[in-house]
């Protein structure tokens, strides 16, 4: 019962993050939301008993990809 509630909350948060990334105009905010999406997706993979995929998602999805995108934004100009 408790696992089902947790799974539903994680799914809801994933949907909210996905819609937020698509609708956010600020690139830095979109990257931060995308990193949160990747971390929650890693938790979902762990719940599905796939720890190898969860570790990969956390390392690449939230870690490396976010750092590369932030580095790219820092090299460009931001206009208001």
C-alpha positions as CSV (number, residue, x, y, z in Angstrom):
1,X,0.0,0.0,0.0
2,X,2.7,2.5,1.0
3,X,4.8,1.6,-2.0
4,X,1.9,2.3,-4.3
5,X,1.4,5.7,-2.8
6,X,5.1,6.5,-3.2
7,X,5.0,5.3,-6.8
8,X,2.1,7.5,-7.6
9,X,3.8,10.5,-6.0
10,X,6.9,9.9,-8.0
11,X,5.0,9.6,-11.2
12,X,3.1,12.8,-10.5
13,X,6.4,14.6,-9.7
14,X,7.9,13.3,-13.0
15,X,4.9,14.6,-15.0
16,X,5.1,18.0,-13.3
17,X,8.9,18.2,-13.9
18,X,8.5,17.3,-17.6
19,X,5.8,19.9,-18.2
20,X,7.8,22.5,-16.3
21,X,10.9,21.9,-18.4
22,X,8.9,22.3,-21.6
23,X,7.2,25.5,-20.4
24,X,10.1,27.2,-18.7
25,X,11.7,30.1,-20.7
26,X,14.7,30.5,-18.5
27,X,17.4,28.0,-19.5
28,X,19.1,27.7,-16.1
29,X,15.7,27.0,-14.5
30,X,15.0,24.4,-17.1
31,X,18.3,22.7,-16.4
32,X,17.7,22.6,-12.7
33,X,14.3,21.1,-13.2
34,X,15.8,18.6,-15.6
35,X,18.3,17.5,-13.0
36,X,15.5,17.0,-10.4
37,X,13.6,14.9,-13.1
38,X,16.7,12.8,-13.5
39,X,17.2,12.3,-9.8
40,X,13.5,11.3,-9.3
41,X,13.8,8.9,-12.3
42,X,16.8,7.3,-10.6
43,X,14.6,6.7,-7.6
44,X,11.9,5.2,-9.8
45,X,14.5,2.8,-11.3
46,X,15.5,1.8,-7.8
47,X,11.9,1.1,-6.9
48,X,11.7,-1.1,-10.0
49,X,14.7,-3.0,-8.6
50,X,17.1,-1.9,-11.3
51,X,20.0,-0.4,-9.3
52,X,22.5,-0.4,-12.2
53,X,20.2,1.8,-14.3
54,X,19.4,4.0,-11.3
55,X,23.1,4.7,-10.7
56,X,23.6,5.4,-14.4
57,X,20.7,7.7,-14.5
58,X,21.9,9.6,-11.4
59,X,25.4,9.9,-12.6
60,X,24.8,10.8,-16.3
61,X,21.3,12.3,-16.2
62,X,21.6,14.5,-13.2
63,X,25.4,14.9,-13.0
64,X,27.2,15.0,-16.3
65,X,24.4,16.3,-18.5
66,X,23.5,19.1,-16.0
67,X,27.1,20.2,-15.7
68,X,27.6,20.2,-19.5
69,X,24.5,22.3,-20.0
70,X,25.4,24.7,-17.2
71,X,28.9,25.1,-18.7
72,X,27.3,25.8,-22.1
73,X,25.1,28.5,-20.7
74,X,28.0,30.1,-18.9
75,X,29.8,30.5,-22.2
76,X,26.9,32.3,-23.8
77,X,25.3,35.7,-23.1
78,X,21.9,35.8,-21.3
79,X,19.5,38.5,-22.5
80,X,16.7,39.8,-20.4
